[in-house]
């Protein structure tokens, strides 16, 4: 999977609901989507590219919010973010 802009990333995350994915994947994707929306709001609209700066901002937000998750959920989110983060350049 290679996503180039925010719009493609949102479509990918939205499509997970209609696919046969695990509850963990649905949880992690929706949790991370909130941070993506917050971080991206300062860079432009949904056509913006998935930049390294956007990735850094999302990563920082996830790190700061880590205490709101259980250790198991933190690991699920961490692994899912690692997979998504490969799309940012």
For each residue, the residues with C-beta under 8 A, 3 or more apart:
1: 12 87
2: 87
3: 8 9 12 50 87
4: 8 49 50 87
5: 8 9 46 47 48 49 50
6: 9 10 36 40 45 46 47 48 49 50
7: 10 11 46 47
8: 3 4 5 11 12
9: 3 5 6 12 13 36 50 84 87
10: 6 7 13 14 33 36 46
11: 7 8 14 15
12: 1 3 8 9 15 16
13: 9 10 16 29 30 33
14: 10 11 17
15: 11 12 18 19
16: 12 13 19 21 25 26 29
17: 14 26
18: 15
19: 15 16
20:
21: 16 25 26
22: 25 26
23: 26 27
24: 27 28 76
25: 16 21 22 28 29 80
26: 16 17 21 22 23 29 30
27: 23 24 30 31 73 76
28: 24 25 31 32 76 77 79 80 81
29: 13 16 25 26 32 33 80
30: 13 26 27 33 34
31: 27 28 34 35 77
32: 28 29 35 36 58 62 77 80 81 84
33: 10 13 29 30 36 37
34: 30 31 37 38
35: 31 32 38 39 58 61 62 65
36: 6 9 10 32 33 39 40 58
37: 33 34 40 41
38: 34 35 41 61
39: 35 36 42 43 54 57 58 61
40: 6 36 37 43 44 48 54
41: 37 38
42: 39 57
43: 39 40 48 51 53 54
44: 40 47 48
45: 6 48
46: 5 6 7 10
47: 5 6 7 44
48: 5 6 40 43 44 45 51 54
49: 4 5 6 89
50: 3 4 5 6 9 54 55 87 88 89
51: 43 48 54 55 88 89
52: 55 56 88 89
53: 43 56 57
54: 39 40 43 48 50 51 57 58 88
55: 50 51 52 58 59 85 88
56: 52 53 59 60
57: 39 42 53 54 60 61
58: 32 35 36 39 54 55 61 62 81
59: 55 56 62 63 81 85
60: 56 57 63 64
61: 35 38 39 57 58 64 65
62: 32 35 58 59 65 66 77 78 81
63: 59 60 66
64: 60 61
65: 35 61 62 68 69
66: 62 63 69 74
67:
68: 65
69: 65 66 73 74 77
70: 73 74
71: 74 75
72: 75 76
73: 27 69 70 76 77
74: 66 69 70 71 77 78
75: 71 72 78 79
76: 24 27 28 72 73 79 80
77: 28 31 32 62 69 73 74 80 81
78: 62 74 75 81 82
79: 28 75 76 82 83
80: 25 28 29 32 76 77 83 84
81: 28 32 58 59 62 77 78 84 85
82: 78 79 85 86
83: 79 80 86
84: 9 32 80 81 87 88
85: 55 59 81 82 88
86: 82 83
87: 1 2 3 4 9 50 84
88: 50 51 52 54 55 84 85
89: 49 50 51 52
